Amino acid sequence: MENNIQALVGAFVGIAILLGISVQILGNSVADCSDLPGYSTASPPTHTGWASACEDQNEQTQSAFALLVIVLIVVAAVVILTVVKML
């Protein structure tokens, strides 16, 4: 049972480190799409062509980081529930 806890804590720490490094390296990697052809400043924006593809890529990058945070929360919940079960 203790090996299971160590594995879960290791997974939590690993994901937390991965998230921290990812935010530092890739957090500012979203592209500035304002100088691409097809960029729209209207509200709501109606991007076309390359600007639309650029904005879609930025949204996917943000979604990936959000999913990583959710995975970290789930692993933390599993660790907590396992520890509570041991008490």
C-alpha positions as CSV (number, residue, x, y, z in Angstrom):
1,M,0.0,0.0,0.0
2,E,2.9,2.4,0.8
3,N,4.3,1.9,-2.7
4,N,0.9,2.9,-4.1
5,I,1.0,6.2,-2.1
6,Q,4.6,6.9,-3.2
7,A,3.6,6.3,-6.8
8,L,0.6,8.7,-6.6
9,V,2.7,11.4,-4.8
10,G,5.4,10.9,-7.4
11,A,2.8,11.4,-10.2
12,F,1.5,14.5,-8.5
13,V,4.9,16.0,-8.1
14,G,5.9,15.1,-11.6
15,I,2.7,16.6,-13.1
16,A,3.2,19.7,-11.0
17,I,6.8,20.1,-12.2
18,L,5.8,19.5,-15.8
19,L,3.1,22.1,-15.4
20,G,5.5,24.6,-13.9
21,I,8.1,24.1,-16.6
22,S,5.5,24.1,-19.4
23,V,4.1,27.4,-18.2
24,Q,7.6,29.0,-18.1
25,I,8.6,27.6,-21.6
26,L,5.4,27.5,-23.5
27,G,3.2,30.0,-21.6
28,N,4.2,32.9,-23.9
29,S,4.4,30.8,-27.0
30,V,1.0,31.9,-28.3
31,A,1.5,33.8,-31.5
32,D,0.7,37.4,-32.2
33,C,-1.9,37.0,-34.9
34,S,-2.6,40.7,-35.4
35,D,-0.1,41.2,-38.3
36,L,-1.4,38.3,-40.3
37,P,-3.7,38.7,-43.3
38,G,-7.3,38.2,-42.4
39,Y,-7.0,39.5,-38.8
40,S,-10.2,41.2,-37.7
41,T,-10.4,43.9,-35.0
42,A,-14.2,43.8,-35.1
43,S,-16.3,42.7,-32.1
44,P,-16.9,39.8,-32.3
45,P,-13.9,39.1,-34.4
46,T,-14.3,37.4,-37.7
47,H,-10.8,36.2,-38.6
48,T,-10.2,34.5,-41.9
49,G,-7.4,32.6,-43.5
50,W,-4.0,32.5,-41.7
51,A,-5.3,34.7,-38.9
52,S,-8.1,32.3,-38.2
53,A,-5.7,29.3,-38.1
54,C,-3.4,31.2,-35.8
55,E,-6.2,32.1,-33.4
56,D,-7.4,28.4,-33.4
57,Q,-3.8,27.3,-32.6
58,N,-3.7,29.8,-29.7
59,E,-7.0,28.4,-28.3
60,Q,-5.8,24.8,-28.5
61,T,-2.6,25.7,-26.6
62,Q,-4.7,27.3,-23.9
63,S,-7.0,24.3,-23.8
64,A,-4.0,21.9,-23.4
65,F,-2.8,23.8,-20.4
66,A,-6.3,23.8,-18.9
67,L,-6.5,20.1,-19.4
68,L,-3.1,19.6,-17.7
69,V,-4.4,21.5,-14.6
70,I,-7.4,19.3,-14.5
71,V,-5.2,16.2,-14.6
72,L,-3.2,17.6,-11.7
73,I,-6.4,18.2,-9.6
74,V,-7.6,14.7,-10.3
75,V,-4.3,13.1,-9.2
76,A,-4.3,15.3,-6.1
77,A,-7.8,14.1,-5.3
78,V,-6.8,10.5,-5.7
79,V,-3.8,11.0,-3.4
80,I,-6.0,12.6,-0.8
81,L,-8.7,9.9,-1.0
82,T,-6.0,7.2,-0.7
83,V,-4.5,8.8,2.4
84,V,-7.9,9.3,4.0
85,K,-8.7,5.6,3.3
86,M,-5.5,4.6,5.2
87,L,-6.6,6.6,8.3
